[in-house]
Amino acid sequence: MRSASDLKAFMKQRRMGLNDFIQRLATNSYACKHPEVQSILNLSPPQDAELMNTNPSPPPSPSQQINLGPSSNPSAKPSDFHFLKVIGKGSFGKVLLARHRTDDQFYAVKVLQKKAILKKKEEKHIMSERNVLLKNVKHPFLVGLHYSFQTADKLYFILDYINGGELFYHLQRERCFLEPRARFYAAEIASALGYLHSLNIVYRDLKPENILLDSQGHIILTDFGLCKENIELNGTTSTFCGTPEYLAPEVLHKQPYDRTVDWWCLGAVLYEMLYGLPPFYSRNTAEMYDNILNKPLQLKPNISNSARHLLEGLLQKDRTKRLGCTEDFIEIKNHVFFSPINWDDLNAKKITPPFNPNVTGPNDLRHFDPEFTDEPVSSSIGCSPDSALVTASIKEAAEAFVGFSYAPSMDSYL
């Protein structure tokens, strides 16, 4: 169970980005003496680490490559929307509830600042997110992309509007979930991860903030900014990225890692749903890293034997022995913990969710944090380019995001 003080510390720490976390780590004298932390702080920047991978994944075959299309979308622009409320924030921008002026449909519009993305050299991740969104439009537990477009200074993702709230928000309120509810969520999450893996995509950033509930209470996985494409069944990558509480040991060790990193994260999220805090959590971040690397998993006796066995399999520090290391999703799906789940019914959304958000309609924002919804929309959206983006910067931004804009073919509507 979360104590009030642990919960407060955990939430504050969670709001920090990984970069801010590493900066804090670097200035902590106790932490810096820890050999594993010293190793972490000597890492190359993420974008360089990927390029320096001694065993890079082969380039995708022509059949795997997505046609990025033109670099502009003449049929879409910001003025097509009424922007109603801020419903989320990220490192590079915000997510807003918007209603289209023509069809009156509600969408979640993710608005990203090009300048901020270029400053942190994250354009590759943004384009990867866009590619992954295009691949996933038809999976029941992954957020769908309707289309995307850009202006001189901003990028726009037009996404499904999901208003049942973040799993993190509901965990905050309830502290932990009963096992049947945790099993239902874990099964839908595992189905989504299994689907991504079938497309040779590793998700890499599973955490309760990236897991939404829809209006009926089904899971929707969102935020594909850290996804890594073209990872074959036995392929690996080596970029140091993720969220501190959920980093797998092999990521901390700077070792190449594979799809099983997602199964570690599933174990961490399931543990948090059952116990109220992530496994190995400590307010002292250096101690938490040490726990992830070295401390044996400790499970209190208030869960079933099948849940205990699953957590031990997913939170196995050696990825070559982790549940999912040989047959991937099939191993998760066939685990005894999920024996009550009919997977065909699950994917068809025929299983009634254990919790109904009871939203009255698109304007019902009760499950969004007031920290977001109280913010004025006017400060989040601007149609004119940032004055700091001089002509050269606009040209750089245009070249960096060629192919971002996307409009589906008419066939997709038939």
ZANU-500363 format. One record per atom (N, C-alpha, C): residue in one letter; z, x, y. Coordinates in steps of 0.2 Angstrom, whole numbers, plus 5000, padded with zeros to 4 digits. Each point is the difference from the previous one (the first is absolute). Layout:
aZXY/...
END
This chain:
m500050044994/m500049965006/m500050045006/r499749985005/r500050045007/r500649985003/s500450065003/s500549985004/s499749995007/a500449975005/a499749995006/a499850075004/s500450054999/s499950065003/s499450044997/d499949994994/d499450034996/d499449975002/l500049935001/l499549965001/l499750025007/k500550015005/k499850015007/k499750075000/a500350054997/a499750075000/a499350004996/f500049964995/f499350004996/f499549975004/m500149955004/m499549965004/m499850055006/k500550035003/k499850055005/k499650064998/q500250024994/q499650064997/q499349984998/r499949944997/r499449974998/r499549995006/r500249985006/r499649995005/r499750075003/m500250054997/m499850075002/m499350014996/g499550035003/g499550034997/g500150064996/l499650024995/l500150064997/l500050065004/n499650005005/n500050065005/n500650015003/d500349945003/d500650005004/d500650034995/f499949974994/f500550024995/f500050084999/i499450034999/i500050074999/i500250045006/q499949975006/q500250045006/q500850005000/r500349944998/r500750005000/r500350054994/l499650004995/l500250054994/l500050075002/a499550015004/a499950075003/a500550035004/t500349955004/t500650025005/t500749994997/n500049994993/n500749994997/n500150064997/s500650045002/s500150064997/s500250004993/y500449954998/y500249994993/y499449994996/a499549965002/a499449984996/a499650064999/c499950045006/c499550054999/c500250064995/k500750004998/k500250054996/k499849984993/h499949944999/h499849974993/h499350034998/p499950034994/p499450044998/p499449955000/e500249944997/e499449954999/e499849975007/v500550005005/v499849985007/v499650055003/q500250064999/q499650065003/q499350004997/s499949984994/s499450004997/s499549945003/i500449955001/i499649945003/i499850015007/l500450045004/l499950015007/l499450055001/n499950044994/n499450055001/n499449974998/l499949934999/l499449974998/l499550005006/s499450014997/s499449995005/s500049935002/p499749985006/p499949945002/p499649964995/p500149934999/p499749964995/p499350015000/q499650005005/q499350005000/q499850074997/d500350055002/d499850074997/d500250004993/a500649974998/a500250014993/a499449974995/e499749945002/e499549974996/e499450054999/l499850035006/l499550045000/l500150074995/m500650025000/m500250064996/m500149984993/n500049944998/n500149994993/n499550044995/t500350044996/t499650044996/t499649974994/n500349934999/n499649964995/n499849945003/p499550005005/p499849945003/p499749954996/s500149945001/s499649954996/s499350005002/p499549994995/p499350015001/p499849945005/p499550025004/p499749945005/p499849944996/p500149945003/p499849944997/p499250004998/s499949974995/s499349994998/s499749955005/p499350005001/p499749955005/p500249934999/s500149984994/s500249934998/s500749995002/q500450055001/q500749995002/q500150005008/q499550035003/q500150005008/q499849935003/i500449995005/i499949945004/i499550015005/n499649955001/n499550015006/n500449985006/l500150055005/l500549995005/l499649955006/g499450004999/g499649955005/g500050035007/p499949965005/p499950025007/p500750025003/s500050035006/s500650025003/s500349955005/s499649945000/s500349955005/s499849934996/n500449955002/n499949944997/n499849955006/p499449995001/p499849965006/p500249935000/s500349974994/s500249935000/s500749995001/a500450065002/a500749995000/a500350045006/k500549975004/k500350045006/k500749975001/p500450045003/p500749975001/p500049935004/s499549995004/s500149935004/s499849944995/d499850024994/d499949944995/d500749974998/f500650035002/f500649984997/f500549985006/h500449954998/h500649995004/h500650044997/f500350055003/f500550044997/f500749975002/l500349984995/l500649955000/l500750045000/k500150044995/k500650034999/k499950074997/v500550055002/v500150064996/v500449994994/i499750024994/i500349984994/i500250074996/g499850065003/g500150064996/g499850065004/k500350064999/k499950065003/k499950054995/g499650055002/g499950064996/g499950065005/s499850064997/s500050065003/s499450005006/f499549974998/f499450005005/f499849935003/g500549954999/g499849945004/g500449944997/k499849945001/k500449944998/k499549954996/v500449964997/v499749944997/v500149945004/l499549965001/l500149945004/l499849944996/l500349945001/l499849944998/l499549985005/a499449984998/a499449985004/a499749944997/r499749955005/r499649954998/r499350015002/h499549994996/h499350015002/h499849945005/r499750015005/r499849955005/r499549954997/t499650024996/t499549964997/t500249964994/d500350034995/d500149964994/d500849985000/d500450025005/d500749985000/d500450034994/q499750054996/q500450034994/q500550055003/f500550014996/f500550055002/f499950064996/y500150065003/y499950064997/y500650055002/a500150054996/a500450065003/a499550055002/v500150025006/v499550055003/v500450065001/k499850054996/k500350075001/k499650045005/v500350025006/v499750035005/v500350075001/l499550054999/l500250075000/l499750045006/q500450045003/q499850045005/q499750064998/k499350015001/k499650064998/k500450075003/k500249995006/k500350065003/k500650034996/a500449954997/a500650024996/a499850034994/i499549974997/i499750024993/i499750075001/l499650015005/l499750075000/l500550055002/k500549985004/k500550055002/k500450034994/k500149964995/k500450024993/k499550014995/k499350005002/k499550024995/k500049964993/e500149935002/e500149964994/e499449954999/e499450025003/e499449964999/e499849994993/k500150054996/k499850004993/k500449944996/h500650005002/h500449954997/h499849935002/i499849995006/i499849935003/i499449984996/m499550055000/m499449984996/m500149994993/s500550034997/s500149994993/s500349934999/e500549985005/e500349935000/e499449955000/r499550015005/r499549955000/r499650004994/n499850064997/n499750004994/n500349964994/v500750015000/v500449974994/v500049925002/l500149985006/l500049935001/l499449974998/l499450035001/l499449974998/l499949994992/k500450054997/k499949994992/k500549954998/n500549985004/n500549954997/n500049935002/v499549985003/v500049935003/v500149954995/k499950014993/k500149944995/k500650014996/h500450045001/h500650004996/h500649965003/p500349964995/p500549955003/p500650035003/f500250064999/f500650035003/f499850065005/l499450005002/l499950055005/l499749975007/v500250025005/v499849975007/v499250005000/g499749955003/g499350005000/g499750025007/l499550045001/l499750025006/l499449955001/h500049965006/h499449965001/h499550045004/y500150045005/y499550045003/y500450055004/s499750055003/s500350055005/s499550015005/f500250035006/f499650025005/f500450045005/q499750035005/q500350055004/q499749995007/t500550025005/t499850015007/t500050075001/a499950025007/a500050075002/a500750044998/d500649965000/d500650034999/d500449974994/k499849954997/k500449974995/k499649984994/l500350004994/l499749974994/l500449944998/y499649954997/y500349944999/y499849984992/f500649994996/f499949974994/f500149925000/i499649964998/i500149934999/i500249984993/l500749994999/l500349994994/l500249934998/d500249994994/d500349944998/d500749995004/y500249955002/y500649995003/y500549974995/i500550044999/i500549994995/i500749995004/n500349944999/n500649995004/n500749984996/g500050034994/g500649994996/g500550055001/g499850065004/g500550055001/g500050064996/e500250065003/e500050064996/e500549994994/l499950034994/l500550014995/l500750035003/f499950055005/f500550035003/f500449965004/y499749955003/y500449955004/y500449964996/h499749984994/h500449954996/h500650044996/l499950064999/l500550054997/l500650015005/q499850015006/q500550005005/q500549945000/r499749955000/r500449935000/r500449994994/e499750024994/e500349984994/e500450054996/r499950065003/r500350074997/r499650024993/c500049954995/c499650024994/c499849934997/f499650014995/f499749944997/f500249994992/l500149944998/l500149994993/l499450034996/e500250014993/e499550044996/e499349964999/p500049934999/p499449974999/p499550005007/r500350005006/r499750005006/r499750075001/a500450054998/a499750075001/a499550024995/r500049974994/r499550004995/r499349975002/f500149945003/f499449975002/f499650055006/y500450025005/y499750045005/y499750074997/a500450034995/a499850064997/a499449994996/a499949944997/a499449994996/a499449995005/e500049975005/e499549995005/e499850065003/i500550045002/i499950075003/i499650044995/a500250004994/a499750054994/a499349984999/s499949935000/s499349985000/s499550025005/a500350005006/a499650035006/a499950074999/l500550044998/l499950074999/l499650024995/g500049964994/g499550014995/g499349995002/y499949955004/y499349995002/y499850065005/l500450025004/l499850065004/l499850064996/h500550014995/h499850064995/h499449994997/s499849934998/s499449994997/s499450025004/l500150005007/l499550025004/l500050085002/n500550034996/n500150075002/n500350025007/i500549955002/i500350005006/i500850014998/v500350055003/v500750015000/v500349975006/y500549965000/y500349965006/y500450055004/r500550034997/r500450065003/r500649975005/d500049945002/d500549995005/d500349934999/l500249994993/l500349934999/l500750005002/k500249955004/k500749995003/k500049935002/p500649975001/p500149935001/p499749985007/e499950055005/e499649985006/e499349984999/n499750034995/n499349994999/n499849954995/i500649964998/i499949954995/i500249935003/l499549965001/l500149945004/l500049944995/l500449945002/l499949944996/l499649955004/d499549974996/d499649955003/d500449935001/s499749955003/s500349945001/s500349974994/q499750014994/q500349974994/q500650054997/g500050065002/g500550054997/g499750054995/h499350005000/h499750064996/h499950065004/i500050064996/i500050065003/i499350025003/i500050035006/i499350025003/i500250085002/l499650044997/l500150075002/l499550025006/t500350035004/t499650025007/t500150075002/d499650025005/d500150075003/d499750054995/f499450015000/f499750054995/f499850075004/g500450015005/g499850075004/g500150064996/l500550004995/l500150064996/l499750004993/c499649954999/c499650004993/c499650065000/k499950024994/k499650064998/k499449984995/e499450005002/e499549984996/e499750054995/n499649974995/n499750054996/n500450044995/i500649974998/i500550044996/i499849974993/e499750044996/e499849984993/e500749994996/l499949984993/l500649994996/l500550065000/n499750064999/n500450065000/n499950045006/g499849975005/g499950045007/g500650015003/t500150055005/t500650015004/t499850015007/t500549995004/t499950025007/t500750045002/s500050025006/s500650045002/s500349995007/t499749955004/t500249995007/t500849985000/f500450035004/f500749985001/f500049945005/c500149944997/c500049945004/c500449944996/g500249955004/g500449954997/g500649995005/t500549964997/t500649985004/t500650044996/p500450035004/p500650044997/p500349974994/e500349945001/e500449974994/e499649994994/y499350005000/y499649984994/y499650064998/l500150065002/l499650064998/l500250024993/a499550014996/a500150024993/a500150075000/p500450034995/p500250074999/p499450055001/e499449984997/e499450045000/e499750015007/v500149955004/v499850005007/v500450055004/l500750004999/l500550045003/l499950074998/h499850014993/h499950074998/h499350035002/k499649965004/k499450025002/k499550024994/q500149964995/q499650014994/q499449955000/p499450014997/p499549955000/p500349944996/y499849945003/y500349944997/y499449954998/d500249954996/d499449954998/d500349935001/r499649954996/r500249935001/r500749984999/t500350044996/t500749994998/t500550005006/v499850035005/v500450005006/v500149925002/d499549964999/d500149935002/d500549964995/w500050034994/w500549974995/w500750025002/w500150065003/w500750025002/w500249955006/c499549995004/c500249965006/c500149934998/l499749974995/l500149944997/l500850004998/g500250054996/g500650004998/g500550005005/a499950045006/a500450005005/a500149945004/v499549965000/v500049935004/v500449954995/l499850014994/l500449954995/l500750025000/y500250065000/y500750025001/y500349975006/e499750015005/e500249975007/e500149935000/m499549964996/m500149935000/m500649984996/l500250044995/l500649984995/l500650035003/y500050055004/y500750035002/y500150005008/g499449995003/g500150005008/g499950065004/l499950064996/l499850065004/l499650044995/p499550045003/p499650044995/p500450054996/p499750024994/p500450044996/p500050075004/f500650044998/f500150065003/f500150005008/y500149945003/y500150005007/y500650035002/s499950045006/s500650025004/s499950005007/r500549995004/r499950015007/r499850075002/n500250054997/n499850075001/n499350014997/t499550015003/t499450004998/t499850064995/a500450065002/a499950064995/a500349984994/e500649975000/e500349984993/e499649954996/m499749955004/m499549954997/m499550044996/y499750055003/y499450044997/y500350034994/d500650035001/d500350044994/d500149954994/n500249945002/n500249954995/n499349984996/i499549995004/i499349984997/i499850064995/l500150065002/l499850054996/l500450024994/n500749995001/n500550034995/n500549954997/k500149955004/k500649954997/k499749954995/p500450004994/p499849954995/p500049935003/l499649964997/l500049935002/l500649964997/q500449975005/q500649964998/q499949935001/l500149964994/l499849935001/l500749964998/k500249965005/k500649964999/k499949954994/p500549974997/p499949964994/p499849935002/n499949985006/n499849935001/n499349985000/i499650044996/i499349984999/i499950004992/s499549974998/s499849994993/s499850074997/n500050004993/n499850064997/n499350025001/s499649945000/s499250015001/s499950035008/a500449975005/a499950035006/a500250075001/r500650024996/r500250075000/r499550044997/h499749984995/h499550044996/h499450015005/l499849955003/l499450005004/l500150055006/l500650005003/l500250045006/l500050074998/e500350014994/e500050074997/e499350034999/g499549964998/g499350024998/g499750015007/l500049965005/l499750015006/l500350055004/l500650015000/l500450055004/l500150074996/q499550014996/q500050064996/q499850065005/k500450055001/k499850055005/k499450044997/d499950014994/d499450044997/d499549955000/r499450005004/r499549955000/r499650004993/t500050064996/t499750004994/t500349954995/k500749995001/k500449954996/k500149935003/r499749995006/r500249945003/r499649944997/l500349945000/l499649944998/l499449995004/g499450004996/g499449995004/g499650064999/c500350064998/c499650065000/c499450014996/t500049964994/t499450004996/t499549945000/e500349945000/e499649945001/e500049965006/d500350045005/d500149975007/d500349935000/f499749955003/f500349935001/f500149974993/i499650014995/i500149974993/i500750014998/e500350065001/e500750024998/e500549965004/i499949995006/i500449965004/i500049924998/k499449984999/k499949934998/k500349984994/n500050054995/n500349984993/n500750024999/h500350025006/h500750014999/h500449944999/v500650014996/v500449944998/v500349965006/f500150045005/f500349965006/f499549955003/f499350014999/f499549955002/f499849954995/s500450004994/s499849954995/s500049935002/p500449985004/p500049935003/p499449985004/i499650055002/i499449995004/i499449994997/n499649955001/n499349994998/n499650025005/w499750064999/w499650045005/w499449965002/d499749964996/d499449965002/d500249955005/d500649964999/d500349955004/d500250045007/l500350064999/l500250035006/l499450015005/n499550034997/n499450025005/n499749945002/a500049944997/a499749945002/a500549965005/k500650035001/k500549975004/k500249934998/k500150004993/k500249944997/k500850004999/i500350055001/i500750014999/i500349985007/t500549955000/t500349995006/t500550055002/p499950035006/p500450055003/p500749985000/p500550054999/p500749985000/p500349985006/f499650025006/f500349995007/f499449975004/n500149955003/n499549975005/n500250015007/p499650045004/p500250015007/p500049945004/n499749944998/n500149945003/n499750005007/v499550035001/v499750005007/v499649945001/t500049975006/t499749945002/t499350005002/g499850065001/g499350015002/g499950075003/p499450025003/p499950065003/p500450025006/n500249955003/n500550025006/n500750014998/d500249994994/d500750014998/d500150084999/l500350035004/l500150075000/l500850024998/r500349954997/r500750014998/r500150074996/h499550024996/h500150064996/h499850065003/f499850005006/f499850065004/f500650035004/d500150065000/d500650035004/d499949985008/p500549985003/p499949985007/p499950065004/e500150064998/e499950075003/e499250005002/f499649974995/f499350005001/f499849935004/t500249954998/t499849935003/t500249995007/d500550035002/d500350005007/d499650045005/e499650054997/e499650045005/e499449965003/p499950015006/p499449975003/p499450034998/v499549954998/v499450024998/v499550045005/s500149985006/s499650045005/s500150075000/s500650034998/s500150075000/s499750034994/s499749964995/s499850024994/s499250004999/i499749965004/i499349995000/i499750025007/g499550045000/g499650015007/g499350004998/c499649975004/c499350014998/c499650065004/s500350035005/s499750055003/s500250074997/p499650054999/p500250064998/p500650045003/d500450034996/d500650045003/d499750055005/s500350005006/s499750045006/s500050084998/a500550024995/a500050074998/a499450024996/l499749954997/l499450014996/l499450025004/v499950065002/v499550025004/v499349994996/t499550015003/t499350004997/t500050044993/a500250065000/a500050044995/a500449984994/s500649975002/s500549974995/s499649944996/i499749965005/i499749944997/i499450024995/k499750055002/k499450024995/k500450034994/e500550045000/e500450024994/e500249944996/a500349955003/a500249944996/a499549974997/a499449995003/a499449974997/a499850034994/e500050075001/e499750044994/e500550004994/a500649995002/a500650014995/a500049934995/f499849955003/f500049934997/f499449974998/v499450045000/v499449974998/v500049974993/g499849945000/g500049964993/g500649965000/f500550005004/f500649965000/f499949925000/s499549985004/s499949935001/s499649974993/y500249944999/y499849974994/y499949935000/a499549974998/a499949935000/a499749984993/p500349964997/p499849984993/p499349975000/s499750004994/s499349975000/s500249924999/m499549965001/m500149935000/m500149984993/d499850044995/d500149994993/d500749994998/s500550045004/s500750004998/s500349935002/y499649965004/y500349945002/y499849944996/l499550024995/l499749944996/l500449994994/
END
